[in-house]
């Protein structure tokens, strides 16, 4: 099966998955996704910064209805899914959470993964990032 990333600019690598944000040279603020200017000090230059692969669920909710365009439902139609913020230490990342309802909780250790977002008209599977439970992260 042919695959592609939903946005190559979000990723440092795919195998293993790594996200890339940006860090300000002036105040060390980290952002995701990358941007050209610092939202905190507006003085420093922003440079690529690879993000950690594991963190903890900071907040979450159930996406119970289909998002507005440009969202594209997967084959078989829309199915509710969890979304939330993951605390990676330097930055909070909004992401899909591939966590069963019975397991999801604030503080849950999670690890970066990729999941299918949708299929292009030609059948190409388009991948996006998500976080799944990380048993290794339990303390």
N, C-alpha and C positions, 0 to 999 in steps of 0.2 A: 504494500500500500504506500502511496506517495503521501508525504506529510510536509507541512510548512508551518512556520511560526506565525501567530496572529500579528506580531510586530517584532521584527528582528532587533529593533533598538532597545527593547526591554531586557534582552538577554545578553549575558557575557558568553554563555555556552549552553548547550542543550543536553549533552551527555558528559558529565552529570549536569542537571539544570542549575544555572546560576543567573540571578538577576543582576542588572547593573543600574545603579542610580548615579548621582553626582554629589561631590563634596565641594564646599566652598573653601577657597584658599584663605579667605579672610577670617571667618568665624568658625569653620569646620562643620557647619550645618550640612546634614545629609538629606537628600531628597530622592523620591522615587515617584514617578519616572523622572528621567533626566530633564533638566531645564537649563537655560542659558544664563539666568541670573539668580542670585541668592534671594530667597523670600524673607530672610531675616535681616541681613545687613546691606544688601545691594552693592557691596564694595568689592568682594572677592571674585576671582575667576572660578568658574565651575569646571571640575574635571571628573572624568569617569571614575566611579567607585563601585567595586564589586561588593554586593550585599551578602550577609551571612545566609546560609541555607536553612537554618533552624531558628525558631523563636517560640513565642507563646501567644495564644489567642488573647487579644486585648478586649475585644467586643465582638458580638456576632448577631445575626438575625437570619430569618428565613426569607429568601426572595420568593414570595408566594405567587407573584404574577409576572408575566413576561415583561422584561425591560423595553423601553422605547427604542426605535431604530437609532443607531445602526445595528442593534442586537439582531442576531440571526439565530432562530431556534434550531436545535439539532434534528437529525432525522428522527421521525416519530413524534415530533412536536415538543412543546415546552413542558419541562418537568421542574417543579420547585427545587431549589438548592440553597445551601447555606453560603452566606458571604460574611465577611467581617474584617476587622483590622488585626494584623499580626505584628506584634512587637518584636522587631529584630535587633533591639538594643539601641541602635543609632537612629532608627526611623520606624514609623508605623506604615505598613503596606496594606492597602485594601486589596482583598483577594477572595476568590472562591475558596470555600473550605470543604474538602472532600472528607467529611467527618460524619459518621452516623449520628442521628439525633440523640440517641441514648448516651453517646460519648462526649458530645460537644459541651464545653464549659469554658468560662473565662479562666485563663491560666494554663489551659491544655498545651503541652508541648507539641509543636507541629514542625514538619519538614517540607521544604519546597519540592514540588513535583510538576509534571505537565499533564494536562487532560485535554481531550478533544473539545473544541468549542463548537465547531460545525463542519460541514463539508462544502467545499466549493462546487460550482456547477459541474466541473470536470471530474468530481469525485475525490479531489485532494482533501485529506483530513487536515484541518487547521487546528493547531495546538495553542493553548494558552497556559498560563501558570496558575497554580493552585497550591494549597497546603494540605497535607494529610497528617494523621496522628503520627507522632514520633516517640515510640516506646523507649528509645535510647535517651530521650530528653527528660524522663521522669527523674525526680530527685528524691 
